[in-house]
Amino acid sequence: MRRIRVIGIGTGNPEHLTLQAVRALETVEAVFVLDKGAEKADLVRLRREICERFVPKPYRFVEAQDPERDRAPSDYAAAVEAWHTARAALYEALIERELEEGACGAFLVWGDPSLYDSTLRILERVAARGRLAFAYDVIPGITSVQALAAGHRIALNRIGGPVHITTGRALARGLPPGTGSTVVMLDGDPRFDHLDPDLTIYWGAYLGSPEEILLAGRLGEVGSEIRRLRAEARARHGWIMDTYLLRGPDAA
């Protein structure tokens, strides 16, 4: 049976790879990578560098064009459903074409496969279709959430308290009542006007990479600076990945 390894690779630093991830890479014959266009060519380049460094035998680096996705849909759930359906068809074709029976392939996932990544859901769809038999396992990686906390030298949670992880889309509706610590991911255009200016924000972009940017402070004082830095960095690199933690003034 074909085998697929879903490997978390961290947030931009090849040294984020765990020993388990390195050993997993030693077993692969093909690495599947989705090309997201020229603006995000750095993400493909980093995956290629990881393979060159950690795959000790001949392998194939298989690139495919990521299906188009509506970035401003009127129906978000329907748009994601259509995108996942297209990705599932693509994954199935790649695995069938590029992996012989008994061979091992890998998908290298930014951060960790368990957190705001679609790879596992899409592989489940492919398996459910029943056309292609394969087994897969998951190797965890360092998330941007962990890298953010490490960069700012902070604990994510207040003493004995929960941590709420959400998206920029959800944050647009405001923070849930009584939330002490909230991590926000996938915020393509951070706007803070509707939030309490007395919140403390810990923000980071390109976490774990040589281009890492960190800024923290009272939201009312640093919010506009974060937006400025973010716009400049995006213009410079052509893409940006950033994450931030919001903490109320009473959080320990």
ZITAVEN-V89249 format. One record per residue. N is the residue number from 1. PSI is psi in whole degrees, 0 to 359 (none if undefined). OMEGA is omega in radians with two decimals (* if undefined). NEAR is the number of other ideal C-beta (glycine too) atoms within 8 Angstrom. Layout:
n->(N	N)
psi->(PSI	PSI)
omega->(OMEGA	OMEGA)
near->(NEAR	NEAR)
This chain:
n->(1	2	3	4	5	6	7	8	9	10	11	12	13	14	15	16	17	18	19	20	21	22	23	24	25	26	27	28	29	30	31	32	33	34	35	36	37	38	39	40	41	42	43	44	45	46	47	48	49	50	51	52	53	54	55	56	57	58	59	60	61	62	63	64	65	66	67	68	69	70	71	72	73	74	75	76	77	78	79	80	81	82	83	84	85	86	87	88	89	90	91	92	93	94	95	96	97	98	99	100	101	102	103	104	105	106	107	108	109	110	111	112	113	114	115	116	117	118	119	120	121	122	123	124	125	126	127	128	129	130	131	132	133	134	135	136	137	138	139	140	141	142	143	144	145	146	147	148	149	150	151	152	153	154	155	156	157	158	159	160	161	162	163	164	165	166	167	168	169	170	171	172	173	174	175	176	177	178	179	180	181	182	183	184	185	186	187	188	189	190	191	192	193	194	195	196	197	198	199	200	201	202	203	204	205	206	207	208	209	210	211	212	213	214	215	216	217	218	219	220	221	222	223	224	225	226	227	228	229	230	231	232	233	234	235	236	237	238	239	240	241	242	243	244	245	246	247	248	249	250	251	252)
psi->(143	153	136	135	123	110	119	130	10	197	25	349	117	336	355	339	135	166	325	319	319	316	324	318	333	346	355	148	339	141	124	130	133	126	119	18	172	326	330	29	333	328	324	317	317	318	321	318	321	316	317	329	324	350	111	2	170	139	166	133	103	112	141	150	126	134	147	146	136	115	350	62	154	333	96	313	319	322	317	320	315	319	315	323	317	320	320	317	321	313	315	315	318	313	316	320	322	348	123	165	133	353	166	130	169	146	126	114	128	130	239	141	345	350	108	49	145	355	313	317	322	320	324	321	316	315	321	334	332	7	335	123	126	157	152	153	170	131	117	157	172	129	165	334	314	317	324	312	319	318	323	357	50	160	143	321	151	167	119	8	166	166	127	126	126	188	164	324	317	325	336	338	359	166	141	148	140	11	124	314	122	124	131	127	165	43	98	342	78	126	129	4	331	3	158	120	345	358	148	134	136	110	146	142	151	43	135	353	168	338	9	137	132	141	139	155	188	130	319	340	328	354	314	326	321	316	322	312	321	316	318	317	320	319	324	317	339	352	164	142	123	161	151	157	131	135	132	160	341	4	134	none)
omega->(3.05	3.13	3.10	3.07	3.12	-2.92	3.02	-3.04	3.14	-2.94	3.06	3.13	3.14	3.12	3.00	-3.12	3.08	3.05	3.10	3.13	3.12	3.13	3.11	3.14	3.13	-3.06	-2.94	3.02	-3.13	3.07	-3.08	-3.09	3.07	3.11	-3.12	3.08	-3.04	-3.09	-3.10	3.13	3.12	-3.11	3.04	-3.13	-3.13	3.11	3.11	3.12	3.10	3.13	3.14	-3.10	-2.93	3.09	-2.96	-3.07	3.10	3.14	3.10	3.07	-2.96	3.12	3.07	-3.13	3.10	3.09	3.12	3.14	3.08	-3.08	3.11	-3.04	3.01	3.09	-3.04	-3.09	3.14	3.12	3.11	3.11	3.13	3.14	3.14	3.10	3.12	3.11	3.14	3.10	3.12	3.13	-3.13	-3.13	-3.13	-3.11	-3.12	-3.06	-2.96	-3.12	3.01	3.04	3.13	-3.13	-3.07	3.07	-3.09	2.89	-3.14	-3.00	3.07	-3.11	-3.12	-3.09	-3.05	-2.95	3.10	3.02	-3.02	-2.99	-3.09	3.12	-3.10	3.06	3.06	3.09	-3.14	3.13	-3.10	3.12	3.03	3.14	-2.97	-3.14	3.06	3.02	3.09	3.05	-3.01	3.07	-3.05	3.12	3.09	-3.13	3.05	3.10	3.10	-3.12	3.10	-3.13	3.13	-3.13	-3.13	3.13	-3.12	2.90	-3.13	-3.02	2.91	-3.04	3.12	-3.04	3.13	2.99	3.12	3.11	-3.06	-3.12	3.07	3.12	3.14	-3.12	3.12	3.10	3.12	3.11	3.05	3.14	3.04	3.14	3.14	-3.10	-3.11	3.04	-3.10	3.13	3.06	3.09	-3.05	-3.13	-3.05	3.05	-2.99	-3.02	-3.07	-3.09	3.12	-3.12	3.13	3.01	2.97	3.12	2.99	-3.02	3.07	3.09	-3.11	-3.02	3.12	-3.11	3.08	-3.13	-3.06	3.06	3.13	3.05	3.13	3.09	3.08	-3.03	-3.13	-3.12	-3.04	-3.10	-3.14	3.11	3.08	3.13	3.12	3.14	-3.11	-3.14	3.13	-3.11	3.12	3.10	-3.10	-3.04	-3.06	3.13	3.07	2.95	-3.13	-3.08	3.07	3.11	3.05	-3.10	3.14	-3.09	3.13	-3.09	-3.14	*)
near->(7	15	11	14	14	15	14	15	15	14	15	11	8	11	4	13	12	10	5	8	14	10	8	12	14	10	7	13	8	14	15	13	12	10	9	8	7	5	7	10	9	9	10	12	8	11	12	10	9	13	13	7	7	12	11	4	5	2	10	7	9	11	7	10	5	10	8	5	7	8	5	3	8	2	6	7	6	8	11	8	8	9	11	12	9	10	13	12	8	11	12	12	8	11	15	8	6	10	12	5	5	5	10	12	17	14	11	11	13	9	14	11	13	7	10	6	11	7	10	11	8	12	12	8	11	13	9	6	9	5	4	11	4	12	7	9	8	9	12	9	16	12	11	12	12	8	15	15	12	7	11	11	4	7	4	9	10	9	5	4	10	6	9	9	8	9	10	12	7	7	13	8	4	7	9	7	4	4	9	11	15	14	14	13	13	7	11	5	5	11	6	9	4	6	11	7	10	8	12	12	17	13	13	17	13	15	15	12	9	3	9	12	9	9	11	9	8	10	15	6	7	12	11	6	8	13	9	8	11	12	8	8	13	10	7	6	10	10	9	9	10	12	13	14	16	13	12	11	6	5	10	5)
